Amino acid sequence: MTASPDRASIRMCHSFDELNACVELQRDVWGFSDLDLVPLRLFVVAEKIGGQVIGAFEGKEMVGFALSIPGSRSGHPYLHSHMLAVRESQRNAGLGRSIKLVQRADALARGFELIEWTFDPLEIKNAHLNLERLGAIARRYTINQYGISSSPLQGGLPTDRLVAEWWLRSRRVEKLLESGAHPEFKVEHTLAVPAEIYRWKASETDRGRAREVQAKNREEFLQAFADGLAALGYERDAAGNGKFLLGRWDEAYSYAGDGSEQ
Ligand SMILES: CC(C)(COP(=O)(O)OP(=O)(O)OC[C@H]1O[C@@H](n2cnc3c(N)ncnc32)[C@H](O)[C@@H]1OP(=O)(O)O)[C@@H](O)C(=O)NCCC(=O)NCCS
């Protein structure tokens, strides 16, 4: 059976059963050890203090969730989306995007204009979803944000992350949601991620190649961001290779300024 976001109902989660289902789905999706799992207590707290726990259900079964917590920078409240997960059998049918759009609607209804999250710049699929399908931008880079994690998805590499900024009312996001494409921009720099990266990360013998790509791209991102560029687009080719497209964002949205940007 083909998965479809239309078959899933997406709603805010409040009960212990729903929040526990998030913890279990998290265990399946990331394969974390117990020590790395975000525990039930944090889902409970997030839900109570103005964050978001959003679940996607097919019948009674949870097939996806998102977790976010409130943050504040330079006096501005925003949401930090810590996790987005879709059960493997339901992926690539638009459900991840649909959960994010519910996240956006709830945030706007409560007066937030920014949702941020971090993502692994080596994950080709996530970069495409974030930049091309949601309209987030990235102009900050964190080296080894969480230390080395137990998730096999990481292959023991440093947990470098790009910060996705999703300016919910920006022209970029509104145009993308209306027309399916973000506004055009002049590409000033590109950064490649080879399709083999997943295989290299998973293989003990080839992991060094994944590390090399990570190290090279890290330096280029840091330099480009210092020069005022932002990741505004992403291309995939037929062989599955990814490419970040960097340019200058022409909208003035920013909460930077008090030194707490990371
Ligand atoms: C990230 C995740 C939540 C996305 O959920 P999803 O339901 O598959 O997402 P969607 O179907 O809405 O969008 C996925 C997009 O990536 C594309 N895609 C799929 N495989 C891809 C690949 N190997 N390379 C590039 N793009 C890919 C899909 O075609 C789709 O784009 P499209 O809408 O333009 O066709 C899901 O893959 C997941 O749970 N991954 C593991 C956990 C994770 O990485 N979470 C995010 C970081 S916290």
The ligand as a Gaussian input file, in Angstrom:
#p B3LYP/6-31G(d) Opt

LIG

0 1
 C       13.251000      13.487000       7.452000
 C       11.925000      12.750000       7.455000
 C       11.121000      13.152000       8.669000
 C       11.142000      13.178000       6.183000
 O        9.868000      12.580000       6.207000
 P        9.099000      12.215000       4.822000
 O        7.676000      11.936000       5.169000
 O        9.833000      11.166000       4.099000
 O        9.237000      13.628000       4.070000
 P        8.477000      14.132000       2.763000
 O        7.903000      12.962000       2.028000
 O        7.550000      15.224000       3.154000
 O        9.673000      14.828000       1.952000
 C       10.800000      14.096000       1.603000
 C       11.423000      14.689000       0.349000
 O       12.752000      14.154000       0.185000
 C       12.847000      13.536000      -1.096000
 N       13.830000      12.438000      -1.023000
 C       13.634000      11.157000      -0.648000
 N       14.791000      10.469000      -0.691000
 C       15.746000      11.337000      -1.077000
 C       17.163000      11.248000      -1.286000
 N       17.855000      10.115000      -1.077000
 N       17.813000      12.358000      -1.686000
 C       17.162000      13.507000      -1.862000
 N       15.846000      13.669000      -1.669000
 C       15.141000      12.594000      -1.277000
 C       11.449000      13.097000      -1.400000
 O       11.289000      12.898000      -2.783000
 C       10.665000      14.302000      -0.887000
 O       10.814000      15.418000      -1.757000
 P        9.678000      15.824000      -2.789000
 O        8.489000      16.206000      -1.940000
 O       10.281000      16.988000      -3.523000
 O        9.414000      14.628000      -3.650000
 C       12.115000      11.201000       7.421000
 O       12.912000      10.863000       6.311000
 C       12.777000      10.662000       8.684000
 O       12.083000      10.337000       9.669000
 N       14.141000      10.537000       8.654000
 C       14.923000      10.042000       9.809000
 C       14.969000      11.044000      10.941000
 C       15.483000      12.410000      10.508000
 O       16.473000      12.525000       9.803000
 N       14.780000      13.485000      10.937000
 C       15.089000      14.863000      10.567000
 C       16.136000      15.478000      11.397000
 S       15.597000      15.767000      13.095000

